[in-house]
């Protein structure tokens, strides 16, 4: 007979505070989640290029560390992080939900954050998990940006709810994991659950397209 216990782990995140932060006014919050093998430092560097003047930015690090193979320029193996395990995948989903709920509370307790202007950004592995979150917690996230990722694999097995969240889904023309024909099948499901859905396509492989950064900023700013 299988039993289980509950143990705590620490999840780490970085916070960017706007240079001219004024605690007398409230600020929008962007929560950025890296892809498989990424980390909070690299994702924060990317997210700040979207808009680091007007936004609080949180870069949350995945709970599952593993060793990356060293490349020719590295002195040794580095640590990458992931968001989900195949074994008992529902536990990974629950942990992701809890982490986002807690990080919103933690940042809002320390800084003047506008709860009505919280945005969620994910790359690759984090995308489907983020969609699970916004279509479960339907009134928390103003807008969600999914870059080079998919939709929940359990979408036909679990009932997700219609959300007040707007969706910007970003794809690339040469993505090795999510080709454009497959991406186009995601859009009807997203439109069933989101307030609005926009699909933008950029040339490139399975990487975060740098040309999308200004478009993301524009899209988010239109929803403030």
Steps between C-alpha positions, in 0.01 A plus 500: 500500500646835396490787745643851487628778720515873431840671515591864443756635255625852434424662166713797405411807300658831403316833515563804285381827657450796263772760550253776583284285722248705698314301770213751486390363161433144386692321226427219257679171562649265240583147618742328262567125489795351314495189283643155566867530594479874562530696822369815665806709409481446126122547495520823701757637258260429213188629679666830590551566130121509464454794739702555817401865546130467576460145626584287797644178363530166677704216356406176673729199485371148439499247785686217325878551462719280281849511355546637149768356277796739478554676170836571345525840669401384849739382767259240631135397511243760593163468671178535306147496637171349389136546592350154479571131546330221307457296819187616688470795264201633691734575791713720274189686386389556858847623596503744208159638602607538863825670400322762290238568765768539766732719295216741421419524870864540598573780253172680569575495875836670442422744218216707357370254239173544314325163533286579195810534280691176549641344182654156450771416248629152425741341256488141373424255784343771715237595242250216549540522877422871487189434292389245760542767766308781329211275399474367855552828690289699260509848656865538600692560177429793268700362210709192424774474238601153380820475295584183303283273710183295503165469672412260785525134408208422730267753334255225401510328837465798731255785485673836479298817542454808287727775627513879491858463375623615160745269319795584278642180350835531325632237258799465268514369147765231555414381851627143540238414762194705403457533124256759369233250398493367854499852647195591293304216660560661842325826416134381500543349848662819629217708354247286683661589831656847468349843460710556189777315316767640272750283311827651382755309293870582462774344294728271699541173683402398856640813662342809654482737200667826600296687241190419704610701805372838382176337381450340842551837668250663266246220554528518879489881506171496306348299787594723791 
